[in-house]
Amino acid sequence: MIATKQKTFECILETIKDKKNIFLLGCGECATTCKTGGEPEILAMKQKLEGAGKLVTGWAVPKASCVSAQIKTAMAKNRAALLRTDAVLIFACGSGTQTFQENDRLNLDVYSGNDTLFIASVDAQGNLFEMCSACSDCVLDRTEGICPVTRCAKGLMNGPCGGQKDGKCEVDRQKDCAWVLIYRRKANKKKTAELKTIHAPRDYKKSLKPHHVALQQ
């Protein structure tokens, strides 16, 4: 899922200071899980904006704001409200905001109410952890499912740096060294000999943005 953080209300008000009629859009998946753009957050924002003198013309929470078909459906259902709107304030990830923009035929001003943080894994307590950088060159098959691109502060690909101490990262002593974690998993499986293989540097051309993938029908 995509982790997001809602911008401060002061920041949001500054962004839309010249706008009066606002439409609110959330997301039923990631932003709902993050509590930054689900129905409760959208309704709370509606109340805040109205208290600040704004007119909320309507709101919607599509199941996934990054899916064009769902955005189009939400826009069709709320077309009357959107026609009365000066600006759309979106509480989703950056992909959701841009998906709305790409499908907008009313030429509305679109603003993001959230900051997009990272691709997250969610534990049983609902805490979010960054474990993947979407680097387009996955090495998890040889690192026991631990991503050194993301979890090593230096993105090292062939073992730890000389700064790790007692299994902790040189950059942040509160964090485990990714390569020590990888070694321990290898050791538990009696596969440490695999670490003697030196791998070539990452092909950063694979990480060139923006990406595009055509899904087969």
C-alpha positions as CSV (number, residue, x, y, z in Angstrom):
1,M,0.0,0.0,0.0
2,I,1.0,3.6,-0.3
3,A,1.6,5.5,2.9
4,T,0.3,9.1,3.1
5,K,0.3,11.9,5.6
6,Q,-2.4,14.5,5.6
7,K,-1.1,18.0,5.2
8,T,-1.7,20.4,8.1
9,F,-5.0,22.2,8.0
10,E,-3.2,25.5,7.9
11,C,-1.2,24.4,4.8
12,I,-4.4,23.2,3.1
13,L,-6.2,26.6,3.8
14,E,-3.2,28.5,2.4
15,T,-3.3,26.3,-0.7
16,I,-7.0,27.0,-1.4
17,K,-7.1,30.5,0.0
18,D,-8.5,32.0,-3.2
19,K,-11.1,29.2,-3.7
20,K,-14.6,29.2,-2.2
21,N,-16.4,26.1,-3.5
22,I,-14.5,22.9,-2.7
23,F,-15.2,19.3,-3.7
24,L,-13.5,16.6,-1.6
25,L,-12.2,13.3,-2.9
26,G,-10.8,10.5,-0.8
27,C,-9.6,6.9,-1.4
28,G,-11.2,3.7,-0.2
29,E,-7.9,1.8,-0.1
30,C,-4.5,3.1,1.0
31,A,-5.7,6.5,2.3
32,T,-8.5,4.9,4.2
33,T,-6.0,2.5,5.9
34,C,-3.7,5.4,6.7
35,K,-6.6,7.4,8.0
36,T,-5.8,10.3,5.7
37,G,-8.6,10.0,3.2
38,G,-11.3,7.6,4.2
39,E,-14.9,8.7,4.8
40,P,-14.4,9.7,8.4
41,E,-11.4,12.0,7.4
42,I,-13.3,13.5,4.5
43,L,-16.3,14.3,6.7
44,A,-14.0,15.8,9.3
45,M,-12.3,17.9,6.7
46,K,-15.7,19.0,5.4
47,Q,-16.6,20.3,8.8
48,K,-13.3,22.1,9.2
49,L,-13.5,23.8,5.8
50,E,-17.1,24.9,6.4
51,G,-16.0,26.3,9.8
52,A,-13.4,28.3,7.9
53,G,-16.0,29.8,5.6
54,K,-15.6,27.4,2.6
55,L,-18.5,25.8,0.8
56,V,-18.1,22.1,0.3
57,T,-20.1,21.3,-2.9
58,G,-19.8,17.5,-2.4
59,W,-17.5,14.6,-1.7
60,A,-16.7,11.1,-2.8
61,V,-14.5,8.2,-1.7
62,P,-13.8,5.9,-4.7
63,K,-12.6,2.4,-3.9
64,A,-9.2,3.2,-5.5
65,S,-8.5,6.8,-6.6
66,C,-5.6,5.6,-8.8
67,V,-8.0,3.7,-11.1
68,S,-9.3,5.8,-13.9
69,A,-12.5,3.9,-14.3
70,Q,-13.4,4.5,-10.6
71,I,-12.5,8.2,-10.9
72,K,-14.7,8.5,-14.0
73,T,-17.6,6.8,-12.2
74,A,-17.2,9.1,-9.2
75,M,-17.1,12.2,-11.4
76,A,-20.2,11.1,-13.3
77,K,-22.1,10.6,-10.1
78,N,-21.1,14.0,-8.8
79,R,-21.1,16.0,-12.0
80,A,-23.6,18.5,-10.7
81,A,-21.6,19.2,-7.6
82,L,-18.4,19.5,-9.7
83,L,-19.9,22.0,-12.0
84,R,-20.4,24.3,-8.9
85,T,-16.8,23.7,-7.8
86,D,-13.8,26.0,-7.8
87,A,-11.3,23.4,-6.8
88,V,-11.0,19.7,-6.0
89,L,-9.1,18.8,-2.8
90,I,-7.9,15.2,-3.0
91,F,-6.9,13.1,0.0
92,A,-5.2,10.2,-1.7
93,C,-1.6,9.5,-2.8
94,G,0.0,11.5,-5.6
95,S,-1.1,8.8,-8.0
96,G,-4.7,9.3,-7.0
97,T,-4.4,13.1,-7.4
98,Q,-2.9,12.8,-10.8
99,T,-5.4,10.2,-12.0
100,F,-8.2,12.6,-11.2
101,Q,-6.3,15.4,-13.0
102,E,-5.8,13.2,-16.1
103,N,-9.5,12.3,-16.3
104,D,-10.9,15.8,-15.5
105,R,-12.8,17.3,-18.5
106,L,-14.1,20.3,-16.6
107,N,-10.7,21.9,-16.3
108,L,-10.9,22.2,-12.5
109,D,-8.1,23.3,-10.2
110,V,-6.9,20.2,-8.4
111,Y,-4.9,20.2,-5.1
112,S,-3.5,17.4,-3.0
113,G,-4.4,17.3,0.7
114,N,-1.9,14.6,1.4
115,D,1.8,14.1,1.2
116,T,2.8,10.7,-0.3
117,L,5.5,9.0,1.9
118,F,6.4,5.5,0.7
119,I,5.3,2.0,-0.3
120,A,4.4,0.5,3.0
121,S,3.9,-2.9,4.6
122,V,1.4,-3.0,7.5
123,D,1.9,-5.0,10.6
124,A,-0.8,-6.5,12.8
125,Q,-1.0,-3.3,14.9
126,G,-1.5,-1.1,11.9
127,N,2.0,0.3,11.9
128,L,3.5,1.2,8.5
129,F,7.0,0.2,7.4
130,E,8.9,1.0,4.2
131,M,10.3,-2.2,2.8
132,C,10.3,-1.6,-1.0
133,S,11.5,1.3,-3.2
134,A,10.0,0.0,-6.4
135,C,13.5,0.2,-8.0
136,S,12.5,-2.0,-11.0
137,D,15.5,-4.4,-10.3
138,C,14.4,-6.7,-7.5
139,V,17.0,-8.6,-5.6
140,L,14.8,-10.2,-3.0
141,D,15.4,-13.7,-4.4
142,R,19.0,-13.5,-3.3
143,T,18.6,-11.5,-0.1
144,E,16.1,-13.7,1.7
145,G,13.3,-11.2,1.2
146,I,15.0,-8.2,2.8
147,C,15.5,-5.3,0.4
148,P,19.0,-3.7,0.8
149,V,18.0,-0.9,-1.6
150,T,15.4,0.3,0.9
151,R,16.5,-1.0,4.2
152,C,20.2,-0.3,3.9
153,A,20.8,3.5,4.4
154,K,23.5,3.4,1.8
155,G,21.7,1.0,-0.6
156,L,24.7,-1.4,-0.5
157,M,24.4,-4.6,-2.6
158,N,27.3,-6.8,-1.4
159,G,27.2,-6.8,2.3
160,P,27.4,-4.2,5.1
161,C,29.6,-1.2,5.3
162,G,32.4,-0.9,7.9
163,G,30.2,1.3,10.1
164,Q,27.7,-1.2,11.3
165,K,28.1,-2.0,15.0
166,D,26.4,-4.7,17.1
167,G,24.0,-5.3,14.2
168,K,22.9,-1.7,14.1
169,C,23.2,0.8,11.2
170,E,25.9,3.4,11.2
171,V,23.5,6.1,10.0
172,D,20.8,5.3,12.7
173,R,21.9,3.2,15.7
174,Q,18.2,2.5,16.4
175,K,17.8,0.6,13.2
176,D,19.0,-2.9,12.4
177,C,21.7,-3.2,9.7
178,A,19.9,-4.7,6.7
179,W,22.9,-6.9,5.8
180,V,23.2,-8.3,9.3
181,L,19.5,-9.3,9.0
182,I,20.2,-10.9,5.6
183,Y,23.2,-12.8,7.0
184,R,21.2,-14.1,10.0
185,R,18.5,-15.4,7.6
186,K,21.1,-17.0,5.5
187,A,22.7,-18.6,8.5
188,N,19.4,-19.9,9.8
189,K,19.0,-21.7,6.4
190,K,22.7,-22.7,6.2
191,K,23.1,-20.6,3.1
192,T,25.9,-18.2,4.1
193,A,28.1,-19.5,1.3
194,E,25.9,-17.6,-1.1
195,L,27.2,-14.3,0.3
196,K,30.6,-15.0,-1.2
197,T,29.2,-14.3,-4.7
198,I,29.9,-10.7,-5.7
199,H,27.1,-9.1,-7.7
200,A,27.4,-6.4,-10.3
201,P,26.3,-2.9,-9.4
202,R,22.6,-2.1,-9.9
203,D,21.5,-1.1,-13.4
204,Y,20.1,2.3,-12.6
205,K,18.7,2.6,-16.1
206,K,15.9,0.3,-15.0
207,S,14.9,3.0,-12.4
208,L,14.5,5.8,-15.0
209,K,11.1,7.5,-14.5
210,P,8.3,7.7,-15.5
211,H,7.6,4.0,-15.9
212,H,4.8,2.6,-18.2
213,V,3.5,-0.9,-18.4
214,A,0.8,-2.0,-20.8
215,L,-1.2,-4.7,-19.1
216,Q,-2.3,-7.6,-21.4
217,Q,-6.1,-7.9,-21.8
